[in-house]
Amino acid sequence: MSRQAAIADAVAQLDNGTFLKDLARRVAIPTESQNPERKEALLAYLTDEMQPTLEAIGFSCRIVPNPVAHGGPFLIAERIEGAHLPTVLSYGHGDVIRGLEDQWRDGIGPWEMKQEGERLYGRGTADNKGQHSINIQALKSVIGARGNLGFNCKLLIETGEETGSPGLRLLCEQEKEALSADLLLASDGPRLQPGRPTIFLGARGNFNFDMWLDLREGAHHSGNWGGLLADPGVILAHAIASICSPTGKILVDGFLPTPIPNSVRAALADCTVDGGEDGPSIDEWWGEPGMTPAERVYGWNSFDVLAFKTGNPERPVNAIPPSAKAHCQIRFVVGSDPENFLPSLRKHLDERGFQAVQLAPSRDAYFKATRLDPDDPWVKWAVGSIEATLGAKPAILPNLGGSLPNDIFTDVLKLPTVWVPHSYASCSQHAPNEHALLPIIREGLQMMAGLFWDLGEKSVPARKAA
């Protein structure tokens, strides 16, 4: 059998309905990790769906309890064909965001997959059940065509990614030997454009923090006290305005990364950001001046105010409020120092007379920034494989614009990471009407079958030292 036979079989499983039947069954399991009542569903996804699917194609599986009390379980699967062969670790998450059943438009819902034209609606079709289902089908097609994989494969599926992956780092530390590999090859997140295959090599970090101002007890009538009492909303607004310009340029030195490396800039020169027909139009005037949109979102840091409140916006009254609060976020790339974000902001605000504004991180930890060099041999190998399959070069993103726990794989397991996303930016993944696109699924099956076939060939990058 041949490489092309494996690719053809993967696509045939989509065309004959087998893949859609498998995905519909998985979507029907309400694996809401943010809902405490769904603990049984999280476990069932692993024991009743993933485990028998993987065991049927020669993987040994074990369910591992989360080392963190409030986290969901993990599945670790492996198919070892020879100690001399390269080993690949793949990853997926079986949990989804809340279903939001009452907010979907008429005729569709979160727990019953429905096709309308080229769209597959259902919670998890894009994030992430559909994506790891594509990869599992591709593995199955390669085994069917070749009789084996020709490499060792390990698979880690978690059930808590949508709640920040509790316990994932500790699990990888405890299972470091079991999860050892030469490469992480996985799928999550969106393509650069709906119609362009994409690989990304890491993720931007994510640092959330709060700014607030408490000036006094209680509100006071604005007719009696307006002009006499300082307004915390105005003060906090000016403090925030000092952080970035009216066009989004960051003005706090400690918020900025080191210059974009040449290899990253070269990769991004071939990238055009496009969210598809449902995506918003890019504001070309916003962000760091002199950079392309791709450089601004994949090669630089951004600052955003996610929420701002003073008084009662829903029911305003004629009173000067006593306090104001803002929830802010920095998305950052490699070359940034997140430990210095708040100290540098504190200094910046104090120098401008905003000593009364208080700061605090909004969570104990943050997602770190990661990036594999676009010149890495594994990147060139993956690009070559995809070009051989589709006849076109994929977009190479040094890192995803969003955040995911990639630093656990790079820092704990010491793996180079190559991600092949099977979704697009306007898929409504955390909102009502989540959907996947059939053309992206088709190309995903083709690409992954080609990549997994090529892993069984001899022309793979040299294995890392033991």
QUIPEJO-V437981 format. One line per field, one symbol per residue. phi: phi as a letter, one per 20 degrees, with the letter a starting at -180 (. if undefined). burial: # if it has 9 or more other C-alpha atoms within 8 Angstrom, else .. A space follows every 50 residues. Layout:
phi->???
burial->???
This chain:
phi->.cgffffffffffffenfffffffffffefeffedgedgfffffgffedf ffffffdneecbedfffdgeeefccdcbcddrfeefcdddbbceecfgfl gfdffgncbfdcfcecmeddeqfogdccfffffgffffgfffffeenben becccdcdcbffdnlfnfffffffdgffdfaebecbcamdffcgecgbcc drbffccdbdcbbddaemecgffecfnddfeffffffffffffbffdnff degfeeefgffgfffffffeddfbenfeefffefeenffndfgfffedcc eccceebbbbmcgfcfcebffebbbcdcbdecdgoddffdgfgffgfgff fdndfffdcafebfcbfeecaefgefgfffffffffffedmbfffdegbf fecbfffffeeeeldfccdcfdcbfdelfdcfmgbddgfffgffffffff fffffeeeedggffff
burial->..#.#######.##...##...##.########....##.#######.## ##.##...###.#..#....#########.#...#############.## ...#...######.....############################..## ############..#####.###..#..################.##### #############......###..##....###.##..#.#####..### .#.####.....###.##..#...##..#......###....######## ###.#..####.......################.##..###.###.### ...#..#.#.#....#########...##########.##..######## ###.######.##.###############..#######.########### ######...#......
